[in-house]
């Protein structure tokens, strides 16, 4: 390490309240690892930011030493791993402040959705949180944010009021529709690459309860379940948001006995209405036949994470996705068969029904792409080191039959290093050009990893 670098690190440590870690030091691995464990960040320096001033110090240090910057809160959506740059972790910046009068919440950069849900609930309010409570609220919202009640209330990005952002010049900016209209447009749905968000103010909704849960079908016994769900989605009101996950559960002791060793179609339902209305709406699904599990019930919004029942243990995975204008029944049937028990690696098929409020423009325009999509299709696989190419090829093969109806990609469901064409496909050409221009203006030296 040169004297210049050593002096720079000393000054960085003197400026920050949070820890500064180097490779090989205590705390380095614990700080750099997030939920996604395949090919994690290996930075030259980690700044565990405690506040916005720590973020400013880290960005200025990186700029002064010609280093790139990446940001990590929970690490669920890790894209391209950082090498030899500065990683800013925001997990300590998890403060949530609720203003019940204005129905807003200030959300720190490291807060997970469970933090926001729990803070808002005592006031009879809720955020447009995602299906997994442990996901970082800010990063989710920067990518658009398709939540539990998205068909009724739109993208999480549509409900942002203000964003605090540290840009490449080390400035802390307050970004609103009035103060920085171009940045405000871009940050809400445009993903990363414009700076480091230190916090955001979001609108909350008067939601306390809903009707929801899951219906689990054995695909071998109820092969019509996926197609029935597809047809059913064309009949439901926008007060009902649903999804479907199809996977082959391993025959292992840690898997619930009723699911163990079975090819399962799990339909997820979240209905903003009465229990009686919800039960009537789901009756066509229940009429399919026996369920391995049926967890549909009236529940508080605070228990919304039980609807999708997603795994909460860090692991290694990769995925690819399509935003679709329609869901072709023949392609769907082929996908369910090809990604089933005979697939060369485990595949988790995830489908989300979109439309409704998601298709309508927000009051203040933002960069969210492909609002006209009717469905989101995602294929995810757990991956061991060295299997990346094989899994990527399989995912491309499985998604190929849907190409005719594909509008583009979702940033929030791209778990892995994105190729340039995938980033372009997340937006229309005009939006992509505008975002690229703003990134070049805000970060002329390209220090922020997109």
Buried (B, 14 or more C-beta within 10 A) or exposed (E): EEEEEEEBBEBBEEBBEBBBBEEEEEEBBEBBBBBBBBBBBBBBBBBBBBBBBBBBBBBBBBBEBEBBBBBBBBBBBBBBBBEEBBBBBBBBBBBBEBEEEEBBBBBBBBBBBBBBBEBBBEBBBBBBBBBBBBBBBBBBBBBBBBBBBBBBBBBBBBBBBBBBBBBBBBEBBEBBBEEBEBBBBBBBBBBBBBBBBBBBBBBBBEBBBBBBBBBBBBBEEBBBBBBBBBEBBEEBEBBBBBBBBBBBBEEEEEEEEEBEEBBBBBBBBBBBBEBEBBBEBBEBBEEBEEBBBBBBEBBEBBBBBBBBBBEEEBEBBBBBBBBBBEBBEEBBBBBBBBBBBEBEBBBBBBBBBBBBBBBEEBEBBBBBBBBEBBBBBBBBBBBEEEBBEBBBEBBEEBBEBBEEBBBBBBBBBBBBBBEEEBBBBBBBEEBBEBBBEBBEEBBEEEBBBB
